[in-house]
């Protein structure tokens, strides 16, 4: 069972690496450009890239990111062994 979760976790991580990296970098970039540097045009571009509004995926992209993260969380927590039943020591 643990082997199966490792495989799913590895596959999810490979698939989600680029979208999550894009989300993190553009989110940080937006904050720096808009709040610190007061570059509104660059901030708006980064926000459009952050939500993938540029290619009209702003409605589904956050849901896919969220579902992917929930999948990684479930497989990761399952692999830790926190929910395994321990053999009783008598």
PyMOL commands that set and color helices and strands:
alter all, ss='L'
color gray80, all
select helices_A, chain A and resi 2-36+40-50+53-55+61-80
alter helices_A, ss='H'
color red, helices_A
deselect
rebuild
show_as cartoon
